[in-house]
Amino acid sequence: MSNLAPGYRFYPTEEELLSFYLQNKLNNRREDMERVIPVADVYCFEPWQLPQISGEPCNRDSEQWFFFCPRQEREAHGGRPTRTTPSGYWKATGSPSLVYSSTNHVLGMKKTMVFYQGRAPTGTKTKWKMNEYRAYEQEATTTTLSTAIPKLRGEFSLCRVYTRSGCVRSFDRRPSVAVTASEGQRMPEALPSNETRGVAKRARSEGSSSHNDNDRHLSMHRRRTIDPKEMEDDDWDLVDLI
């Protein structure tokens, strides 16, 4: 695996992370799985130490690193997991979301966390983030609600650690708005408002009355064009007749 040609990178989708890597780890189907995604208690390390212990495909990666995180002992007894490190803590952000397969089946749950340096609640937010994936005991057959609620497996979770940046990452795989928006969905050009048109109309009216006060006679003359039907409003001029 270390002999991969230049240009090859490890960019699995969320479906691949849950349905292949995490499921194989939970069911002990592949002995070589830890060469790709090693087992590590991510809460025992600072986030900037994790790239050094990542799997072979991510050793030289500068964007993301993957780990199988074992269930903590207190969590196995029904307690809440400890997400503190020697210098800070991981804090959940947003609400957990479901992960779906390409065939619209529910695969598991995803939770996003941000790393803070210091101690809660006065910690300082950093650029380090993490997605924690947990798989269901069996895939839900449909996306609709059913009487049987699937249970999350807790022996291992799969964590994707990455740093926040100002650009779209390769593993996000989200097309930009400019690409997805069709011509019919684009917003029309900005048109002048009624208020703007009213101001312009009053200005024209005031200009016309001032000329009347000076005893000037105004007449509207149309410019000569090849096709009179193609004339626009701007093609009309005010000509003074003295």
PEFENVEN-V387677 format. One record per backbone hydrogen bond with DSSP energy under -0.5 kcal/mol. CO is the residue of the C=O (numbers start at 1). NH is the residue of the N-H. Records with the same first field share a line. If there is no record, write none. Layout:
BEGIN
CO->NH + NH
END
This chain:
BEGIN
1->4
5->8
9->11
13->17
14->18
15->19
16->20 + 21
17->22
18->23
20->24
21->25
22->26
23->27
24->29 + 30
25->28
30->33
32->35 + 36
33->36 + 37
35->56
38->68
40->42
41->44
42->45
46->49 + 50
47->50 + 51
49->52
50->53
51->54
55->58 + 59
56->59
58->61
63->163
65->161
66->38
67->69 + 159
68->40 + 70
69->157
72->76
73->77
74->79
75->78
81->83
83->90
87->118
88->85
89->116
91->114
93->112
97->110
99->107 + 108
101->104
105->101
106->140
107->136
108->99
109->134
110->97
111->132
112->93
113->130
114->91
115->126
116->89
117->124
119->122
123->125
124->117
127->164
128->115
129->162
130->113 + 132
131->133 + 160
132->111
133->158
134->109
135->153
147->149
148->150
151->137
155->71
157->69 + 159
158->133
159->67 + 161
160->131
161->65
162->129
169->172 + 173
173->175
176->179 + 180
177->181
182->185 + 186
183->186
193->197
194->198
195->199
196->200
197->201
198->202
199->203
200->204
201->205
202->206
203->207
204->208
205->209
206->210
207->211
208->212
209->213
210->214
211->216
212->215
216->218
217->241
219->221 + 239
221->237
226->228
227->230
228->231
232->235
233->236
235->223
237->221 + 239
239->219
240->242
241->217
END
